[in-house]
C-alpha cells in the first residue's frame, strides 16, 4: 500500500506536506526490506539539514540503514515514542511511526520527490 497523498524519495522516505512543515518517515517497502526494527536514532529539535543529508539511523535484526532528509530545513519535532517502541516502524510506517517534522527552507524541493505512482514503479 502506497498512500497517494504522500511524496516519496528515492531513498524510501515518505513526506507529508502541511504548509511549510513536512512530516517524514520510511515507507512500508523500506521497513519490509529491513525486517524487524529494533532501534531508531533521530536528531534533536533544531538540527538543520540539506536535502539528502543523513538525519538518523534505523537498525533492524539484519542491518543498519541511514535515514536521509528529502528536503532542506530545520527539525521542529522528533517522534520520541520510537525510542521505546521501534517496532512501530514495522506496524504503522505511515502513521504512528512518523520520524521527524521539518520546517522547509525551500518548498520547491518537493518537486524533486516522487509521486505515489512513480514510487510504485521504483519498488516494483
trRosetta pair geometry for C-beta under 8 A, 3 or more apart (Angstrom, degrees):
i j d omega theta_ij theta_ji phi_ij phi_ji
1 28 6.2 76 60 -1 74 165
2 6 7.9 -121 173 57 70 112
2 8 7.7 -29 -162 -56 114 144
2 27 7.3 2 -117 -154 86 120
2 28 7.3 -128 -82 33 61 117
2 29 7.9 8 -85 -26 102 110
2 116 4.7 148 129 -161 107 95
2 119 5.8 179 -159 90 142 117
2 120 5.3 -147 28 -72 160 94
3 6 4.8 68 89 3 106 111
3 14 7.4 65 50 -155 109 146
3 94 5.7 127 -14 -150 134 153
3 116 6.5 -127 97 -103 36 131
4 115 8.0 7 -155 176 66 88
4 116 4.4 -96 -114 11 49 159
5 16 7.3 36 118 -126 97 88
5 116 7.9 34 10 -43 26 130
6 14 4.6 1 166 -172 144 110
6 15 6.2 141 -171 64 86 46
6 16 5.5 -53 -110 -80 90 72
6 94 7.3 -116 -40 -138 153 113
6 116 6.6 92 61 -74 75 97
7 14 7.2 139 75 -164 44 59
7 15 4.4 -28 67 63 96 106
7 16 8.0 175 23 -76 76 27
7 17 6.9 48 1 -29 117 107
7 70 7.5 161 108 147 108 155
7 110 6.0 -161 -40 -162 176 89
7 113 3.9 62 164 118 119 140
7 114 6.7 138 -173 65 70 45
7 115 7.0 -48 -121 -98 67 37
8 12 7.5 -14 -170 -128 102 29
8 13 7.2 160 -154 83 56 47
8 14 5.6 -30 -99 -106 73 63
8 15 7.1 -165 -74 15 25 85
8 27 6.6 30 -130 -70 114 132
8 113 6.0 146 61 178 34 98
8 114 4.3 -41 71 67 93 101
8 115 7.6 -12 24 92 98 8
8 116 7.0 110 -14 -93 121 42
8 118 7.4 -169 58 83 115 91
8 119 3.7 39 59 -83 160 139
8 122 7.7 -161 117 35 135 144
9 12 6.8 -53 76 21 83 20
9 13 4.5 19 29 49 120 90
9 14 7.9 -136 9 -71 79 23
9 15 7.2 84 -33 -25 91 111
9 68 6.7 -142 129 87 157 107
9 70 4.1 -140 -64 -104 127 110
9 113 5.9 -60 -79 -125 59 92
9 114 7.1 162 -94 14 12 97
10 114 7.1 112 -64 -25 61 124
10 122 6.9 -147 -127 -146 66 150
11 52 7.8 142 -25 -126 141 68
11 67 8.0 122 138 -156 127 40
11 68 4.4 11 103 43 172 127
11 70 7.5 -157 45 -83 110 83
12 26 5.8 30 128 -157 94 87
12 27 4.9 -109 -173 26 80 111
12 29 6.0 -121 -137 84 116 102
12 30 3.7 131 150 -69 135 119
12 33 8.0 -78 -131 29 168 134
12 123 7.9 89 -103 -82 99 119
13 24 5.5 0 177 -168 121 100
13 25 6.9 158 -157 84 74 27
13 26 5.8 -59 -106 -99 58 55
13 27 7.1 -165 -122 -24 9 85
13 30 7.7 22 -69 -28 41 161
13 67 6.8 92 -84 -162 120 83
13 68 6.4 -136 -19 68 134 73
13 69 7.9 -58 65 -125 176 19
13 70 5.2 -149 84 -43 128 112
14 24 7.1 162 80 -149 51 50
14 25 5.5 -12 53 63 97 79
14 26 7.1 107 6 -165 84 9
14 27 5.3 115 -40 -77 102 78
14 93 7.8 106 12 141 131 100
14 94 6.5 -13 67 -111 163 85
15 22 5.0 -11 -166 -177 97 129
15 23 7.3 146 -157 73 46 49
15 24 5.7 -10 -101 -99 69 76
15 70 5.2 -102 -59 66 130 150
15 71 7.0 89 -126 -12 147 114
15 110 7.2 -155 117 -124 147 90
15 113 6.0 -74 32 -132 137 165
16 22 6.4 150 71 -162 46 69
16 23 4.3 -10 55 54 105 101
16 24 7.9 -155 22 -66 72 35
16 98 7.7 -60 22 -115 126 126
17 22 5.4 -28 -99 -104 56 89
17 110 6.5 28 -83 -119 136 146
18 21 5.3 -26 75 75 92 89
18 22 7.1 155 24 -98 71 36
18 23 6.9 40 3 -13 115 97
20 103 5.6 28 128 -156 102 78
20 104 5.4 -137 -174 44 70 88
20 107 6.7 -93 -120 -68 67 115
21 76 6.4 -66 -125 41 117 142
21 101 5.5 14 179 176 110 105
21 102 6.9 160 -153 80 62 36
21 103 5.3 -35 -95 -94 77 63
21 104 7.3 -167 -94 -3 23 81
22 70 7.7 -94 124 69 152 110
22 71 6.1 85 30 35 152 139
22 73 7.6 132 30 34 103 157
22 101 7.0 174 86 -152 38 60
22 102 5.4 -16 58 59 88 89
22 104 6.0 61 -6 -47 108 108
22 110 7.8 176 -82 -90 141 109
23 98 4.9 -30 175 -155 114 137
23 100 7.7 176 -151 94 51 38
23 101 5.2 -27 -98 -99 67 82
24 69 7.0 -43 -123 -131 175 62
24 70 6.4 179 -119 16 123 105
24 98 7.1 108 70 -167 32 83
24 99 5.6 -51 98 59 79 100
24 100 5.2 -7 54 61 106 80
24 101 7.4 171 13 -91 78 30
24 102 6.3 25 -11 0 122 112
25 89 7.8 -174 -172 -127 105 82
25 93 5.9 157 140 175 126 70
25 94 6.7 171 75 -108 143 36
25 97 5.7 106 -151 111 133 78
25 98 4.5 -99 -58 -123 119 46
25 99 4.9 145 -105 -6 60 89
26 30 4.2 -99 171 83 110 142
26 31 5.9 128 105 -48 114 86
26 58 6.6 -35 -19 -36 155 160
26 67 6.9 -102 -63 -116 110 103
26 89 6.6 26 52 -159 114 111
26 93 6.0 -78 85 -157 69 115
26 97 7.8 -55 43 130 80 118
26 99 7.2 59 -15 -30 78 132
27 30 4.7 104 56 3 77 99
27 31 7.2 -149 95 0 43 83
27 93 6.3 68 174 142 18 142
27 94 7.9 23 -132 -69 49 91
27 119 7.3 -170 -104 174 156 137
27 123 7.9 -131 117 -62 150 153
28 31 6.1 -58 -147 41 31 104
28 32 6.0 35 154 -24 65 111
28 93 5.1 179 -78 48 57 142
28 94 7.0 -30 -47 -31 95 102
29 32 5.6 -60 -148 36 26 115
29 33 6.4 25 156 -18 64 107
29 123 4.7 -73 -128 -140 161 153
30 33 5.9 -57 -150 36 29 109
30 34 6.4 24 155 -16 64 110
30 65 7.6 -164 -174 114 106 162
30 93 7.5 149 60 -149 94 148
31 34 5.6 -57 -146 39 34 112
31 37 6.4 -51 -143 -38 96 122
31 89 5.2 -174 -113 146 127 90
31 90 5.3 -179 168 -98 126 53
31 93 5.0 -148 -6 -80 142 133
31 97 7.9 46 -78 119 148 161
32 35 8.0 35 175 -66 27 35
34 37 6.2 42 114 -75 131 83
34 58 6.4 -32 -136 121 164 121
34 60 4.0 160 162 -32 96 151
34 62 7.1 178 -176 57 51 99
34 63 6.4 -117 -139 58 75 99
34 65 6.2 -96 -100 0 120 135
35 60 4.7 125 68 164 84 135
35 61 5.5 -82 115 46 126 94
35 62 4.9 75 29 10 143 116
35 63 7.9 109 29 20 109 84
36 60 5.8 133 76 -161 45 90
36 61 4.8 32 62 -9 101 116
36 87 7.1 -19 -163 -114 83 88
36 90 6.3 -21 -125 -60 49 154
37 40 6.7 24 170 -55 123 96
37 58 6.0 -49 -133 -175 113 104
37 59 7.2 108 -157 79 66 46
37 60 5.1 -56 -94 -96 47 82
37 86 4.8 -136 128 151 97 98
37 87 6.1 167 70 -100 88 36
37 89 4.2 10 30 62 167 126
37 90 5.4 -170 15 -34 101 96
38 59 5.6 -58 64 104 87 93
38 60 6.3 122 5 -136 84 29
38 61 6.1 98 -27 -61 123 66
38 86 5.6 62 160 89 13 148
38 87 7.9 22 -96 -65 40 75
39 57 7.7 2 113 109 98 96
39 58 7.5 159 89 -159 59 41
39 59 4.0 6 58 50 102 117
39 86 5.4 -71 -80 -88 16 160
40 56 6.9 27 178 157 76 130
40 57 7.4 175 -153 90 41 55
40 58 5.5 -6 -109 -110 76 72
40 59 7.5 -149 -68 23 36 74
40 82 4.2 -40 64 150 142 124
40 83 7.0 -106 68 -79 89 40
40 86 4.9 167 -10 -120 93 95
40 89 6.4 146 -66 -44 131 135
40 99 7.1 -135 180 -121 134 103
41 56 5.0 -176 95 -162 68 87
41 57 4.4 19 44 48 113 91
41 58 7.8 -146 26 -67 70 34
41 59 7.8 55 -10 -14 97 102
42 55 7.4 8 -150 139 60 93
42 56 4.7 -14 -105 -105 43 147
42 78 4.4 150 134 -165 133 124
42 79 6.7 157 -59 49 169 69
42 82 6.7 93 -24 66 128 130
42 83 7.9 -96 21 -62 107 87
42 99 5.8 -174 -106 -176 121 90
42 100 6.0 167 -159 -65 116 101
43 47 4.1 -82 166 33 133 156
43 49 7.8 -159 -25 -44 169 120
43 55 5.2 -72 -22 -174 125 86
43 56 6.0 -116 -27 -64 75 96
43 75 5.2 -174 92 -35 119 165
43 78 6.3 -160 70 -87 58 137
43 100 6.7 24 43 -99 97 145
44 47 5.4 115 62 -34 71 105
44 75 7.1 134 95 82 39 140
44 78 7.2 -90 -131 -10 17 146
45 75 5.5 -135 -127 113 40 97
45 76 6.4 34 -148 -159 96 21
45 77 6.5 13 -103 -90 109 27
45 78 6.2 -131 -61 -4 75 99
46 74 6.5 -21 -149 -173 29 107
46 75 6.5 -33 27 67 24 89
47 55 7.3 138 112 -142 136 93
47 74 7.2 160 83 -153 37 63
47 75 4.7 24 53 17 84 124
48 73 7.1 -121 -143 132 72 25
48 74 4.9 -32 -96 -96 81 75
48 75 7.6 -135 -75 3 34 76
49 53 4.1 -151 -161 64 97 132
49 55 5.4 -44 -75 -82 158 107
49 69 4.1 101 120 18 145 164
49 72 6.5 -148 104 -134 61 51
49 73 6.8 -5 58 56 79 50
49 74 8.0 154 18 -93 67 30
49 75 7.4 61 -2 -39 106 92
49 102 7.3 -63 46 -127 110 138
50 53 5.0 102 54 -30 69 116
50 69 7.4 134 84 78 30 125
50 72 4.7 -12 -137 -106 47 102
51 69 6.4 -125 -125 106 34 87
51 70 6.4 -13 -142 155 88 30
51 71 5.3 -20 -93 -130 95 23
51 72 4.9 -63 -31 -42 76 77
51 109 5.3 -160 -70 -159 141 141
51 112 7.3 61 -175 67 156 147
52 68 5.6 -12 -151 -177 40 122
52 69 7.0 -52 12 66 13 70
52 70 7.9 48 -62 -120 49 28
53 68 6.8 153 78 -151 27 72
53 69 5.2 0 59 32 81 114
54 57 7.9 26 178 -64 113 74
54 66 4.6 -57 -128 -173 116 123
54 67 6.7 103 -158 68 67 51
54 68 5.8 -49 -95 -95 49 67
54 69 7.8 150 -140 -4 3 83
55 67 5.4 -63 63 100 81 100
55 68 6.9 118 8 -138 86 18
55 69 4.6 86 -33 -51 127 98
55 75 7.4 144 -157 -70 128 124
55 100 6.5 -81 141 7 143 157
56 66 7.6 144 86 -163 39 56
56 67 4.2 -2 65 43 83 128
56 99 6.7 -155 47 179 153 133
56 100 7.5 163 -15 -31 136 125
57 64 6.0 -4 -174 -175 115 98
57 65 7.0 153 -157 81 64 41
57 66 6.0 -41 -102 -108 71 48
57 67 6.5 -138 -70 0 20 92
58 64 7.4 164 85 -157 45 52
58 65 5.1 -14 61 63 93 93
58 67 6.1 90 -18 -53 96 104
58 86 8.0 147 -147 -161 80 111
58 89 6.7 152 -141 -154 128 170
59 63 7.7 -145 -147 108 53 38
59 64 4.9 -15 -107 -108 80 81
59 65 7.9 177 -83 22 35 63
59 86 7.8 -28 61 -165 79 155
60 63 5.7 16 53 50 99 62
60 64 7.7 -171 24 -79 64 37
60 65 7.6 21 0 2 102 104
67 99 6.7 -135 -164 161 158 169
69 72 7.4 91 124 -91 124 32
69 73 7.6 -154 176 42 132 80
69 100 7.9 -46 -106 72 95 140
69 102 6.6 105 -151 -76 114 162
70 109 7.6 149 138 137 72 113
70 113 5.9 43 177 -92 130 117
71 102 6.4 164 75 100 100 138
71 104 5.1 -32 141 -115 136 104
71 106 7.3 -157 -170 67 98 75
71 107 8.0 12 -156 -115 143 35
71 109 4.5 137 -129 97 88 133
71 110 6.6 -5 -88 -67 132 65
71 113 7.9 -45 -58 -47 97 122
72 104 6.8 82 77 -153 60 68
72 105 4.8 -50 111 39 104 112
72 106 5.7 35 55 27 115 100
72 109 6.2 146 14 -37 86 163
73 102 4.1 114 86 164 125 103
73 103 5.1 -169 -177 84 121 45
73 104 4.4 -82 -71 -106 137 31
73 105 5.1 -173 -90 -15 66 76
74 102 6.6 151 71 -155 30 72
74 103 5.1 -12 58 52 87 98
74 105 7.7 88 -14 -52 81 95
75 78 6.2 18 176 -57 127 95
75 100 5.3 -60 -131 -169 104 126
75 101 7.2 103 -158 73 60 51
75 102 5.8 -42 -94 -98 48 75
76 101 5.2 -60 65 101 90 99
76 102 6.8 145 8 -119 86 20
76 103 5.1 74 -35 -26 126 100
77 100 6.8 157 88 -161 58 55
77 101 4.0 23 49 36 101 115
78 99 7.2 -24 -150 161 71 59
78 100 5.1 -19 -106 -107 69 82
78 101 7.8 -134 -65 21 34 71
79 82 5.0 66 108 -11 104 108
79 97 7.2 128 126 -163 165 32
79 98 5.5 150 -57 88 139 70
79 99 5.6 -103 20 -134 118 24
79 100 7.0 -114 -3 -67 83 40
80 83 5.8 -28 -173 4 59 116
81 84 6.8 -73 -169 48 45 90
81 85 5.5 -27 159 42 82 117
81 88 6.8 26 123 1 109 162
81 96 7.1 -78 101 174 147 94
82 85 6.2 -87 -120 71 30 70
82 86 5.7 64 -177 -98 76 54
82 88 6.2 -112 -104 51 74 120
82 89 6.9 59 -134 -47 114 98
82 97 6.6 87 -93 -141 111 71
82 99 6.9 -1 -19 -116 161 68
83 86 7.7 -1 -151 -58 8 83
85 88 4.8 54 130 -24 103 110
86 89 6.1 -25 175 5 61 112
87 90 5.5 -47 -169 36 62 110
87 91 6.0 52 138 -17 81 110
88 91 5.3 -64 -137 48 38 108
88 92 5.6 -39 -174 46 78 95
88 96 4.9 -98 -168 108 126 109
88 97 4.3 173 125 -78 93 94
89 93 5.8 43 -171 -98 55 79
89 97 4.4 144 -94 -157 47 145
90 93 7.4 14 -108 -54 11 93
90 97 8.0 134 16 -70 32 160
91 96 7.3 -14 91 58 104 122
91 97 7.2 143 61 -38 74 124
92 95 4.1 -59 170 57 113 104
92 96 4.3 55 89 32 139 94
92 97 5.2 153 86 -5 73 98
93 97 5.1 -50 -116 69 34 132
94 97 7.7 28 7 55 19 92
94 98 8.0 27 -176 -69 27 78
95 98 7.3 -81 144 -30 16 87
98 101 7.5 35 147 -58 127 81
104 107 5.2 101 111 -76 145 63
104 109 7.0 -158 -155 42 121 116
104 110 7.8 -26 -121 -44 162 100
106 109 5.0 86 97 -22 97 103
107 110 5.8 -17 179 -2 64 115
108 111 5.6 -22 -180 6 63 117
109 112 5.6 -41 -172 20 58 115
109 113 7.8 63 138 -26 68 95
110 113 5.6 -46 -165 17 50 117
114 118 3.9 -135 -162 94 99 117
114 119 4.5 130 113 -59 131 80
114 122 6.6 -35 -137 -20 170 138
115 118 4.7 94 48 9 75 101
115 119 7.0 -139 92 -5 38 87
116 119 5.8 -55 -145 37 29 110
116 120 6.3 37 153 -26 63 105
117 120 5.7 -52 -152 30 29 115
117 121 6.9 29 150 -17 61 102
118 121 5.7 -51 -155 33 36 112
118 122 6.5 42 147 -25 65 103
119 122 5.3 -49 -151 30 38 118
119 123 6.5 15 159 -4 69 107
120 123 6.5 -68 -147 45 27 95
120 124 6.0 22 160 -24 66 116
121 124 6.1 -61 -135 32 26 106
